[in-house]
Amino acid sequence: MKRILTIQDISCLGKCSITIALPVISAMGVETVILPTAVLSTHTMFKNFTVRDLTEDLIPITDHWKKENVKFDAIYTGYLGSAEEISIAKHIFDEFKTDDTLIFIDPVMADNGKLYPAFDLEYAKLNASLCSKADIIVPNITEACLMTGTEYKESYDESYIKELISKLAKLGSKMVVITGVSLSPGKTGIYGYDTVKDEYFIYQNDRVDASYHGTGDLFSSIAVGALMRSLTIKDSFKIAADHTADTIRETLKNPNKPWYGVDFESTMPNLIKALETSLND
Ligand code: PXL
């Protein structure tokens, strides 16, 4: 069984980061080791959340793993709380990366043209330097703009996305996948570029007119989980995009849905079926 290390916060209530990554990746049949960067009472879209920062625990924890000779097939980073945690994540890559370790970075810090409350432009620059260490990065358009110093646009065309991709590729990651890209009305999806093969890949599905927290984390967890089950890049991102959209649609049907996250628990059986189908194809 493949083993992933995921480095992100625990938001105790809120359905995001580790409370999505751990159940989803585990259910996909991949061992999921967690390194919690902080424990928050809720995610940061709630008011008055509490934070217990765990920065000083990270190196002792990973030093212990090193002594136990633990190896990871992938390291997946999401929401990191501070500049110091970005530099610790780089150190962890250096300590644990082998030729076979996939570094998958979701530079979580912003959406819809705005940085999340905890972050500033300096943090965005540091996230860009973290991305230089990646095999795959999956920023949304806002994060792509912040990391490349590009003006954020609500409406854009394909050349704008290609320009963002080319600037992101210069950061040094082997593969760039921009999420939340809409190339025609009523559609949304991903726009990817493989720098090694010099190949673009695009996947669009029907746009659901609702935005929920944690959907980026769900998307990334599925993509990295599917890659660890040896699906191709294209199949992994397709399953991630389709399942995330299906989960939003399913959540919309729930009259008692919480405002802060999606009902990924209800759709989990469908994800496993889709994964099994892809594995048997
Ligand atoms: O889903 C991204 C995320 C993760 N962790 C925390 C957040 C957010 C988004 O707001 O606040 C703490």
py3Dmol code that shows the C-alpha trace and the ligand (Angstrom):
import py3Dmol

protein = """\
ATOM      1  CA  MET A   1       0.000   0.000   0.000  1.00  0.00           C
ATOM      2  CA  LYS A   2       1.304   3.445  -0.891  1.00  0.00           C
ATOM      3  CA  ARG A   3       1.893   5.927   1.931  1.00  0.00           C
ATOM      4  CA  ILE A   4       1.220   9.680   1.777  1.00  0.00           C
ATOM      5  CA  LEU A   5       2.316  12.313   4.248  1.00  0.00           C
ATOM      6  CA  THR A   6      -0.036  15.274   4.317  1.00  0.00           C
ATOM      7  CA  ILE A   7       1.014  18.500   6.018  1.00  0.00           C
ATOM      8  CA  GLN A   8      -1.811  20.920   6.858  1.00  0.00           C
ATOM      9  CA  ASP A   9      -3.905  22.175   9.761  1.00  0.00           C
ATOM     10  CA  ILE A  10      -6.633  20.447  11.701  1.00  0.00           C
ATOM     11  CA  SER A  11      -9.728  22.644  11.716  1.00  0.00           C
ATOM     12  CA  CYS A  12     -11.726  20.722  14.324  1.00  0.00           C
ATOM     13  CA  LEU A  13     -15.036  21.914  12.887  1.00  0.00           C
ATOM     14  CA  GLY A  14     -15.256  22.961   9.271  1.00  0.00           C
ATOM     15  CA  LYS A  15     -14.692  20.015   6.918  1.00  0.00           C
ATOM     16  CA  CYS A  16     -11.414  21.079   5.345  1.00  0.00           C
ATOM     17  CA  SER A  17      -7.696  20.325   5.308  1.00  0.00           C
ATOM     18  CA  ILE A  18      -6.889  17.210   7.403  1.00  0.00           C
ATOM     19  CA  THR A  19     -10.518  16.403   8.274  1.00  0.00           C
ATOM     20  CA  ILE A  20     -11.026  15.892   4.527  1.00  0.00           C
ATOM     21  CA  ALA A  21      -7.610  14.566   3.477  1.00  0.00           C
ATOM     22  CA  LEU A  22      -7.420  11.803   6.091  1.00  0.00           C
ATOM     23  CA  PRO A  23     -10.818  10.150   5.493  1.00  0.00           C
ATOM     24  CA  VAL A  24     -10.747  10.615   1.713  1.00  0.00           C
ATOM     25  CA  ILE A  25      -7.218   9.407   0.994  1.00  0.00           C
ATOM     26  CA  SER A  26      -7.551   6.517   3.472  1.00  0.00           C
ATOM     27  CA  ALA A  27     -10.837   5.417   1.878  1.00  0.00           C
ATOM     28  CA  MET A  28      -9.063   5.415  -1.482  1.00  0.00           C
ATOM     29  CA  GLY A  29      -6.778   2.690  -0.158  1.00  0.00           C
ATOM     30  CA  VAL A  30      -3.688   4.758   0.595  1.00  0.00           C
ATOM     31  CA  GLU A  31      -2.048   5.003   4.019  1.00  0.00           C
ATOM     32  CA  THR A  32      -2.306   8.604   5.201  1.00  0.00           C
ATOM     33  CA  VAL A  33       0.203   9.969   7.673  1.00  0.00           C
ATOM     34  CA  ILE A  34      -0.706  13.405   9.013  1.00  0.00           C
ATOM     35  CA  LEU A  35       1.474  16.253  10.191  1.00  0.00           C
ATOM     36  CA  PRO A  36      -0.891  18.825  11.745  1.00  0.00           C
ATOM     37  CA  THR A  37       0.589  22.323  11.571  1.00  0.00           C
ATOM     38  CA  ALA A  38      -1.978  23.812  13.953  1.00  0.00           C
ATOM     39  CA  VAL A  39      -5.234  22.953  15.655  1.00  0.00           C
ATOM     40  CA  LEU A  40      -7.996  25.512  15.038  1.00  0.00           C
ATOM     41  CA  SER A  41     -11.432  25.422  16.642  1.00  0.00           C
ATOM     42  CA  THR A  42     -12.871  25.979  13.146  1.00  0.00           C
ATOM     43  CA  HIS A  43     -11.562  27.060   9.740  1.00  0.00           C
ATOM     44  CA  THR A  44     -10.842  30.754   9.331  1.00  0.00           C
ATOM     45  CA  MET A  45     -14.139  31.659   7.684  1.00  0.00           C
ATOM     46  CA  PHE A  46     -15.768  31.491  11.122  1.00  0.00           C
ATOM     47  CA  LYS A  47     -15.413  34.469  13.461  1.00  0.00           C
ATOM     48  CA  ASN A  48     -13.415  34.184  16.716  1.00  0.00           C
ATOM     49  CA  PHE A  49     -11.701  30.884  15.910  1.00  0.00           C
ATOM     50  CA  THR A  50      -8.966  29.694  18.293  1.00  0.00           C
ATOM     51  CA  VAL A  51      -5.533  28.519  17.101  1.00  0.00           C
ATOM     52  CA  ARG A  52      -2.952  26.298  18.783  1.00  0.00           C
ATOM     53  CA  ASP A  53       0.161  26.630  16.685  1.00  0.00           C
ATOM     54  CA  LEU A  54       2.201  23.418  16.431  1.00  0.00           C
ATOM     55  CA  THR A  55       5.241  24.796  14.589  1.00  0.00           C
ATOM     56  CA  GLU A  56       7.683  23.787  17.300  1.00  0.00           C
ATOM     57  CA  ASP A  57       6.442  20.192  17.272  1.00  0.00           C
ATOM     58  CA  LEU A  58       6.936  19.597  13.553  1.00  0.00           C
ATOM     59  CA  ILE A  59      10.677  18.895  13.475  1.00  0.00           C
ATOM     60  CA  PRO A  60      10.661  16.620  16.572  1.00  0.00           C
ATOM     61  CA  ILE A  61       7.825  14.599  14.997  1.00  0.00           C
ATOM     62  CA  THR A  62       9.555  14.220  11.643  1.00  0.00           C
ATOM     63  CA  ASP A  63      12.921  13.508  13.315  1.00  0.00           C
ATOM     64  CA  HIS A  64      11.244  10.606  15.065  1.00  0.00           C
ATOM     65  CA  TRP A  65       9.939   9.281  11.718  1.00  0.00           C
ATOM     66  CA  LYS A  66      13.413   9.638  10.232  1.00  0.00           C
ATOM     67  CA  LYS A  67      14.859   7.496  13.035  1.00  0.00           C
ATOM     68  CA  GLU A  68      12.116   4.929  12.352  1.00  0.00           C
ATOM     69  CA  ASN A  69      13.237   4.973   8.700  1.00  0.00           C
ATOM     70  CA  VAL A  70       9.767   5.903   7.443  1.00  0.00           C
ATOM     71  CA  LYS A  71       9.430   6.490   3.676  1.00  0.00           C
ATOM     72  CA  PHE A  72       6.686   8.349   1.834  1.00  0.00           C
ATOM     73  CA  ASP A  73       5.456   7.770  -1.720  1.00  0.00           C
ATOM     74  CA  ALA A  74       4.008  11.286  -1.754  1.00  0.00           C
ATOM     75  CA  ILE A  75       4.086  14.423   0.346  1.00  0.00           C
ATOM     76  CA  TYR A  76       1.008  16.594  -0.048  1.00  0.00           C
ATOM     77  CA  THR A  77       0.927  20.062   1.503  1.00  0.00           C
ATOM     78  CA  GLY A  78      -2.171  22.217   1.877  1.00  0.00           C
ATOM     79  CA  TYR A  79      -2.932  25.125   4.202  1.00  0.00           C
ATOM     80  CA  LEU A  80       0.280  26.042   6.041  1.00  0.00           C
ATOM     81  CA  GLY A  81      -0.154  28.624   8.760  1.00  0.00           C
ATOM     82  CA  SER A  82       2.977  30.779   8.535  1.00  0.00           C
ATOM     83  CA  ALA A  83       6.236  31.643   6.795  1.00  0.00           C
ATOM     84  CA  GLU A  84       8.090  29.441   9.250  1.00  0.00           C
ATOM     85  CA  GLU A  85       5.893  26.474   8.398  1.00  0.00           C
ATOM     86  CA  ILE A  86       6.649  26.954   4.715  1.00  0.00           C
ATOM     87  CA  SER A  87      10.346  26.754   5.467  1.00  0.00           C
ATOM     88  CA  ILE A  88       9.801  23.657   7.643  1.00  0.00           C
ATOM     89  CA  ALA A  89       7.839  22.042   4.780  1.00  0.00           C
ATOM     90  CA  LYS A  90      10.866  22.639   2.504  1.00  0.00           C
ATOM     91  CA  HIS A  91      13.118  21.021   5.101  1.00  0.00           C
ATOM     92  CA  ILE A  92      10.776  18.013   5.286  1.00  0.00           C
ATOM     93  CA  PHE A  93      10.897  17.632   1.478  1.00  0.00           C
ATOM     94  CA  ASP A  94      14.700  17.634   1.652  1.00  0.00           C
ATOM     95  CA  GLU A  95      14.695  15.064   4.444  1.00  0.00           C
ATOM     96  CA  PHE A  96      12.173  12.633   2.943  1.00  0.00           C
ATOM     97  CA  LYS A  97      12.193  13.077  -0.818  1.00  0.00           C
ATOM     98  CA  THR A  98      13.609  10.168  -2.786  1.00  0.00           C
ATOM     99  CA  ASP A  99      13.522   9.702  -6.585  1.00  0.00           C
ATOM    100  CA  ASP A 100      10.128   8.024  -6.141  1.00  0.00           C
ATOM    101  CA  THR A 101       8.455  10.578  -3.856  1.00  0.00           C
ATOM    102  CA  LEU A 102       5.812  12.772  -5.455  1.00  0.00           C
ATOM    103  CA  ILE A 103       5.697  16.313  -4.069  1.00  0.00           C
ATOM    104  CA  PHE A 104       2.153  17.626  -4.498  1.00  0.00           C
ATOM    105  CA  ILE A 105       1.568  21.224  -3.396  1.00  0.00           C
ATOM    106  CA  ASP A 106      -1.767  22.939  -3.039  1.00  0.00           C
ATOM    107  CA  PRO A 107      -0.682  26.512  -2.188  1.00  0.00           C
ATOM    108  CA  VAL A 108      -3.842  27.225  -0.183  1.00  0.00           C
ATOM    109  CA  MET A 109      -4.025  30.923   0.670  1.00  0.00           C
ATOM    110  CA  ALA A 110      -6.709  32.699  -1.373  1.00  0.00           C
ATOM    111  CA  ASP A 111      -9.825  32.479  -3.513  1.00  0.00           C
ATOM    112  CA  ASN A 112     -12.125  34.729  -5.529  1.00  0.00           C
ATOM    113  CA  GLY A 113      -9.445  37.426  -5.815  1.00  0.00           C
ATOM    114  CA  LYS A 114      -8.806  37.642  -2.056  1.00  0.00           C
ATOM    115  CA  LEU A 115      -6.227  36.303   0.382  1.00  0.00           C
ATOM    116  CA  TYR A 116      -7.571  34.322   3.354  1.00  0.00           C
ATOM    117  CA  PRO A 117      -7.516  36.303   6.632  1.00  0.00           C
ATOM    118  CA  ALA A 118      -4.235  34.897   7.995  1.00  0.00           C
ATOM    119  CA  PHE A 119      -2.079  35.788   4.952  1.00  0.00           C
ATOM    120  CA  ASP A 120      -0.343  38.682   3.165  1.00  0.00           C
ATOM    121  CA  LEU A 121       1.620  39.236  -0.054  1.00  0.00           C
ATOM    122  CA  GLU A 122       4.874  38.231   1.588  1.00  0.00           C
ATOM    123  CA  TYR A 123       3.306  34.841   2.365  1.00  0.00           C
ATOM    124  CA  ALA A 124       2.271  34.527  -1.288  1.00  0.00           C
ATOM    125  CA  LYS A 125       5.916  34.990  -2.364  1.00  0.00           C
ATOM    126  CA  LEU A 126       7.029  32.291   0.058  1.00  0.00           C
ATOM    127  CA  ASN A 127       4.360  29.956  -1.264  1.00  0.00           C
ATOM    128  CA  ALA A 128       5.774  30.564  -4.743  1.00  0.00           C
ATOM    129  CA  SER A 129       9.207  29.498  -3.503  1.00  0.00           C
ATOM    130  CA  LEU A 130       7.670  26.359  -1.957  1.00  0.00           C
ATOM    131  CA  CYS A 131       6.083  25.538  -5.320  1.00  0.00           C
ATOM    132  CA  SER A 132       9.527  25.511  -6.926  1.00  0.00           C
ATOM    133  CA  LYS A 133      10.148  22.228  -5.055  1.00  0.00           C
ATOM    134  CA  ALA A 134       7.044  20.476  -6.393  1.00  0.00           C
ATOM    135  CA  ASP A 135       6.312  17.807  -8.935  1.00  0.00           C
ATOM    136  CA  ILE A 136       2.708  19.032  -9.172  1.00  0.00           C
ATOM    137  CA  ILE A 137       1.152  22.318  -8.064  1.00  0.00           C
ATOM    138  CA  VAL A 138      -2.593  22.972  -8.055  1.00  0.00           C
ATOM    139  CA  PRO A 139      -3.266  26.686  -7.449  1.00  0.00           C
ATOM    140  CA  ASN A 140      -6.614  28.290  -8.213  1.00  0.00           C
ATOM    141  CA  ILE A 141      -6.563  31.410 -10.409  1.00  0.00           C
ATOM    142  CA  THR A 142      -6.280  33.782  -7.431  1.00  0.00           C
ATOM    143  CA  GLU A 143      -3.323  31.865  -6.001  1.00  0.00           C
ATOM    144  CA  ALA A 144      -1.716  31.665  -9.444  1.00  0.00           C
ATOM    145  CA  CYS A 145      -2.002  35.459  -9.787  1.00  0.00           C
ATOM    146  CA  LEU A 146      -0.596  36.127  -6.314  1.00  0.00           C
ATOM    147  CA  MET A 147       2.382  33.850  -6.869  1.00  0.00           C
ATOM    148  CA  THR A 148       3.244  35.335 -10.264  1.00  0.00           C
ATOM    149  CA  GLY A 149       2.425  39.014  -9.633  1.00  0.00           C
ATOM    150  CA  THR A 150      -0.362  38.943 -12.234  1.00  0.00           C
ATOM    151  CA  GLU A 151      -3.525  41.021 -12.089  1.00  0.00           C
ATOM    152  CA  TYR A 152      -6.547  38.937 -11.032  1.00  0.00           C
ATOM    153  CA  LYS A 153      -9.397  38.922 -13.553  1.00  0.00           C
ATOM    154  CA  GLU A 154     -12.942  37.680 -13.056  1.00  0.00           C
ATOM    155  CA  SER A 155     -13.422  37.295 -16.783  1.00  0.00           C
ATOM    156  CA  TYR A 156     -10.583  36.077 -18.928  1.00  0.00           C
ATOM    157  CA  ASP A 157      -9.757  34.056 -22.017  1.00  0.00           C
ATOM    158  CA  GLU A 158      -7.529  31.078 -22.689  1.00  0.00           C
ATOM    159  CA  SER A 159      -4.468  33.243 -23.402  1.00  0.00           C
ATOM    160  CA  TYR A 160      -4.677  34.698 -19.856  1.00  0.00           C
ATOM    161  CA  ILE A 161      -4.626  31.161 -18.406  1.00  0.00           C
ATOM    162  CA  LYS A 162      -1.739  30.134 -20.670  1.00  0.00           C
ATOM    163  CA  GLU A 163       0.212  33.205 -19.562  1.00  0.00           C
ATOM    164  CA  LEU A 164      -0.388  32.241 -15.910  1.00  0.00           C
ATOM    165  CA  ILE A 165       0.727  28.684 -16.670  1.00  0.00           C
ATOM    166  CA  SER A 166       3.909  29.822 -18.319  1.00  0.00           C
ATOM    167  CA  LYS A 167       4.772  32.095 -15.370  1.00  0.00           C
ATOM    168  CA  LEU A 168       3.957  29.309 -12.883  1.00  0.00           C
ATOM    169  CA  ALA A 169       6.051  26.807 -14.838  1.00  0.00           C
ATOM    170  CA  LYS A 170       9.034  29.152 -14.404  1.00  0.00           C
ATOM    171  CA  LEU A 171       8.751  28.666 -10.632  1.00  0.00           C
ATOM    172  CA  GLY A 172      10.162  25.182 -11.288  1.00  0.00           C
ATOM    173  CA  SER A 173       7.382  22.643 -10.657  1.00  0.00           C
ATOM    174  CA  LYS A 174       7.252  19.768 -13.188  1.00  0.00           C
ATOM    175  CA  MET A 175       3.495  20.011 -13.619  1.00  0.00           C
ATOM    176  CA  VAL A 176       1.139  22.951 -13.229  1.00  0.00           C
ATOM    177  CA  VAL A 177      -2.614  22.482 -12.846  1.00  0.00           C
ATOM    178  CA  ILE A 178      -4.770  25.593 -12.435  1.00  0.00           C
ATOM    179  CA  THR A 179      -8.149  24.864 -10.875  1.00  0.00           C
ATOM    180  CA  GLY A 180     -11.456  26.683 -11.222  1.00  0.00           C
ATOM    181  CA  VAL A 181     -10.814  27.593 -14.861  1.00  0.00           C
ATOM    182  CA  SER A 182     -13.938  28.345 -16.879  1.00  0.00           C
ATOM    183  CA  LEU A 183     -13.379  28.404 -20.632  1.00  0.00           C
ATOM    184  CA  SER A 184     -17.013  28.767 -21.664  1.00  0.00           C
ATOM    185  CA  PRO A 185     -20.255  29.796 -19.964  1.00  0.00           C
ATOM    186  CA  GLY A 186     -21.683  27.093 -17.714  1.00  0.00           C
ATOM    187  CA  LYS A 187     -18.427  25.117 -17.630  1.00  0.00           C
ATOM    188  CA  THR A 188     -15.531  24.929 -15.204  1.00  0.00           C
ATOM    189  CA  GLY A 189     -12.549  22.693 -14.621  1.00  0.00           C
ATOM    190  CA  ILE A 190      -8.796  22.507 -14.797  1.00  0.00           C
ATOM    191  CA  TYR A 191      -6.084  23.680 -17.167  1.00  0.00           C
ATOM    192  CA  GLY A 192      -2.870  21.716 -16.808  1.00  0.00           C
ATOM    193  CA  TYR A 193       0.588  21.762 -18.308  1.00  0.00           C
ATOM    194  CA  ASP A 194       3.260  19.084 -18.204  1.00  0.00           C
ATOM    195  CA  THR A 195       6.602  20.901 -18.459  1.00  0.00           C
ATOM    196  CA  VAL A 196       8.513  17.679 -19.142  1.00  0.00           C
ATOM    197  CA  LYS A 197       6.363  16.587 -22.107  1.00  0.00           C
ATOM    198  CA  ASP A 198       5.510  20.196 -23.076  1.00  0.00           C
ATOM    199  CA  GLU A 199       1.846  19.175 -23.200  1.00  0.00           C
ATOM    200  CA  TYR A 200      -1.323  20.944 -22.079  1.00  0.00           C
ATOM    201  CA  PHE A 201      -4.336  19.103 -20.718  1.00  0.00           C
ATOM    202  CA  ILE A 202      -7.760  20.563 -20.165  1.00  0.00           C
ATOM    203  CA  TYR A 203     -10.789  19.086 -18.464  1.00  0.00           C
ATOM    204  CA  GLN A 204     -14.085  20.945 -18.184  1.00  0.00           C
ATOM    205  CA  ASN A 205     -17.389  19.831 -16.718  1.00  0.00           C
ATOM    206  CA  ASP A 206     -20.681  21.524 -15.905  1.00  0.00           C
ATOM    207  CA  ARG A 207     -20.323  24.465 -13.569  1.00  0.00           C
ATOM    208  CA  VAL A 208     -22.301  24.301 -10.335  1.00  0.00           C
ATOM    209  CA  ASP A 209     -23.287  27.759  -9.216  1.00  0.00           C
ATOM    210  CA  ALA A 210     -22.276  27.465  -5.595  1.00  0.00           C
ATOM    211  CA  SER A 211     -19.002  27.751  -3.796  1.00  0.00           C
ATOM    212  CA  TYR A 212     -18.170  25.889  -0.615  1.00  0.00           C
ATOM    213  CA  HIS A 213     -15.200  25.728   1.677  1.00  0.00           C
ATOM    214  CA  GLY A 214     -13.097  22.610   1.581  1.00  0.00           C
ATOM    215  CA  THR A 215     -13.807  21.774  -2.058  1.00  0.00           C
ATOM    216  CA  GLY A 216     -10.204  22.567  -3.019  1.00  0.00           C
ATOM    217  CA  ASP A 217      -9.018  20.203  -0.293  1.00  0.00           C
ATOM    218  CA  LEU A 218     -11.408  17.518  -1.519  1.00  0.00           C
ATOM    219  CA  PHE A 219     -10.165  17.968  -5.108  1.00  0.00           C
ATOM    220  CA  SER A 220      -6.480  17.764  -4.128  1.00  0.00           C
ATOM    221  CA  SER A 221      -6.981  14.792  -1.800  1.00  0.00           C
ATOM    222  CA  ILE A 222      -8.726  12.812  -4.543  1.00  0.00           C
ATOM    223  CA  ALA A 223      -6.136  13.750  -7.182  1.00  0.00           C
ATOM    224  CA  VAL A 224      -3.176  12.718  -5.034  1.00  0.00           C
ATOM    225  CA  GLY A 225      -5.014   9.606  -3.788  1.00  0.00           C
ATOM    226  CA  ALA A 226      -5.787   8.534  -7.363  1.00  0.00           C
ATOM    227  CA  LEU A 227      -2.181   9.141  -8.445  1.00  0.00           C
ATOM    228  CA  MET A 228      -1.051   6.885  -5.604  1.00  0.00           C
ATOM    229  CA  ARG A 229      -3.426   4.185  -6.894  1.00  0.00           C
ATOM    230  CA  SER A 230      -1.470   4.510 -10.167  1.00  0.00           C
ATOM    231  CA  LEU A 231      -4.135   6.215 -12.253  1.00  0.00           C
ATOM    232  CA  THR A 232      -2.712   8.453 -14.983  1.00  0.00           C
ATOM    233  CA  ILE A 233      -2.417  12.200 -14.419  1.00  0.00           C
ATOM    234  CA  LYS A 234      -5.406  12.834 -16.681  1.00  0.00           C
ATOM    235  CA  ASP A 235      -7.616  10.176 -15.063  1.00  0.00           C
ATOM    236  CA  SER A 236      -6.635  11.337 -11.578  1.00  0.00           C
ATOM    237  CA  PHE A 237      -7.572  14.949 -12.242  1.00  0.00           C
ATOM    238  CA  LYS A 238     -10.746  13.924 -14.090  1.00  0.00           C
ATOM    239  CA  ILE A 239     -11.974  11.815 -11.176  1.00  0.00           C
ATOM    240  CA  ALA A 240     -11.086  14.665  -8.767  1.00  0.00           C
ATOM    241  CA  ALA A 241     -12.931  17.288 -10.841  1.00  0.00           C
ATOM    242  CA  ASP A 242     -15.987  15.109 -11.474  1.00  0.00           C
ATOM    243  CA  HIS A 243     -16.321  13.940  -7.896  1.00  0.00           C
ATOM    244  CA  THR A 244     -15.867  17.432  -6.427  1.00  0.00           C
ATOM    245  CA  ALA A 245     -18.600  18.786  -8.731  1.00  0.00           C
ATOM    246  CA  ASP A 246     -20.895  15.838  -7.864  1.00  0.00           C
ATOM    247  CA  THR A 247     -20.328  16.453  -4.163  1.00  0.00           C
ATOM    248  CA  ILE A 248     -21.284  20.127  -4.483  1.00  0.00           C
ATOM    249  CA  ARG A 249     -24.438  19.115  -6.406  1.00  0.00           C
ATOM    250  CA  GLU A 250     -25.307  16.548  -3.730  1.00  0.00           C
ATOM    251  CA  THR A 251     -24.710  19.080  -0.949  1.00  0.00           C
ATOM    252  CA  LEU A 252     -27.055  21.562  -2.619  1.00  0.00           C
ATOM    253  CA  LYS A 253     -29.865  18.999  -2.362  1.00  0.00           C
ATOM    254  CA  ASN A 254     -29.518  18.800   1.426  1.00  0.00           C
ATOM    255  CA  PRO A 255     -31.960  21.250   3.077  1.00  0.00           C
ATOM    256  CA  ASN A 256     -29.979  20.967   6.347  1.00  0.00           C
ATOM    257  CA  LYS A 257     -26.536  21.482   4.829  1.00  0.00           C
ATOM    258  CA  PRO A 258     -24.064  23.315   7.025  1.00  0.00           C
ATOM    259  CA  TRP A 259     -22.825  26.618   5.519  1.00  0.00           C
ATOM    260  CA  TYR A 260     -19.182  25.820   6.176  1.00  0.00           C
ATOM    261  CA  GLY A 261     -18.481  22.727   4.081  1.00  0.00           C
ATOM    262  CA  VAL A 262     -19.660  20.016   1.698  1.00  0.00           C
ATOM    263  CA  ASP A 263     -21.330  16.653   2.378  1.00  0.00           C
ATOM    264  CA  PHE A 264     -18.312  14.666   1.201  1.00  0.00           C
ATOM    265  CA  GLU A 265     -19.332  11.899   3.616  1.00  0.00           C
ATOM    266  CA  SER A 266     -22.517  11.202   1.607  1.00  0.00           C
ATOM    267  CA  THR A 267     -20.697  10.908  -1.716  1.00  0.00           C
ATOM    268  CA  MET A 268     -17.740   8.845  -0.504  1.00  0.00           C
ATOM    269  CA  PRO A 269     -19.229   5.514  -1.729  1.00  0.00           C
ATOM    270  CA  ASN A 270     -19.510   6.987  -5.248  1.00  0.00           C
ATOM    271  CA  LEU A 271     -15.870   8.042  -5.150  1.00  0.00           C
ATOM    272  CA  ILE A 272     -14.793   4.527  -4.280  1.00  0.00           C
ATOM    273  CA  LYS A 273     -16.961   3.119  -7.101  1.00  0.00           C
ATOM    274  CA  ALA A 274     -15.487   5.602  -9.593  1.00  0.00           C
ATOM    275  CA  LEU A 275     -11.980   4.693  -8.454  1.00  0.00           C
ATOM    276  CA  GLU A 276     -12.685   0.949  -8.777  1.00  0.00           C
ATOM    277  CA  THR A 277     -14.114   1.516 -12.269  1.00  0.00           C
ATOM    278  CA  SER A 278     -11.053   3.474 -13.373  1.00  0.00           C
ATOM    279  CA  LEU A 279      -8.734   0.845 -11.917  1.00  0.00           C
ATOM    280  CA  ASN A 280     -10.555  -1.905 -13.834  1.00  0.00           C
ATOM    281  CA  ASP A 281     -10.637  -0.019 -17.175  1.00  0.00           C
TER     282      ASP A 281
END
"""
ligand_1 = """\
12
PXL
O -9.880 24.791 2.849
C -8.802 25.592 3.010
C -8.550 25.962 4.445
C -7.803 25.122 5.237
N -7.534 25.410 6.521
C -8.014 26.537 7.094
C -8.787 27.430 6.345
C -9.054 27.137 4.984
C -9.852 28.054 4.171
O -10.373 29.011 4.599
O -9.259 28.528 6.923
C -7.695 26.835 8.532
"""
view = py3Dmol.view(width=600, height=400)
view.addModel(protein, "pdb")
view.setStyle({"model": 0}, {"cartoon": {"style": "trace"}})
view.addModel(ligand_1, "xyz")
view.setStyle({"model": 1}, {"stick": {}})
view.zoomTo()
view.show()
